Amino acid sequence: SDESMMIVQALLEVAAHPDYDIASMTFNFWHSLQVSLTE
């Protein structure tokens, strides 16, 4: 859905932030997504 894509786009923008402390805020989400997709 469009709403889901907006959330993913926002997470990608944060993950691409040059400040590691800010970018790392999304790591738990990406890890959880990877686990969910590979179960």
C-alpha positions in Angstrom: 0.0 0.0 0.0 1.0 3.6 -0.4 1.2 4.1 3.4 3.5 1.1 3.8 5.8 2.5 1.1 5.9 5.9 2.8 7.0 4.3 6.0 9.7 2.2 4.2 10.9 5.4 2.3 11.2 7.3 5.6 13.2 4.4 7.2 15.5 4.3 4.2 16.1 8.1 4.5 17.0 7.7 8.2 19.2 4.6 7.4 21.1 6.7 4.8 21.8 9.5 7.2 25.5 10.3 7.5 25.4 10.4 11.3 25.8 6.7 12.4 23.9 7.3 15.6 20.8 8.4 13.7 21.2 5.8 11.0 21.5 3.0 13.6 18.1 3.8 14.9 16.6 1.8 12.1 18.8 -1.3 12.5 16.4 -3.1 14.7 13.6 -2.7 12.2 15.7 -4.0 9.3 16.8 -7.0 11.4 13.2 -7.8 12.4 12.1 -7.5 8.8 14.8 -9.8 7.6 13.9 -12.4 10.3 10.2 -12.2 9.3 11.0 -12.6 5.6 13.3 -15.6 6.0 11.2 -17.7 8.5 
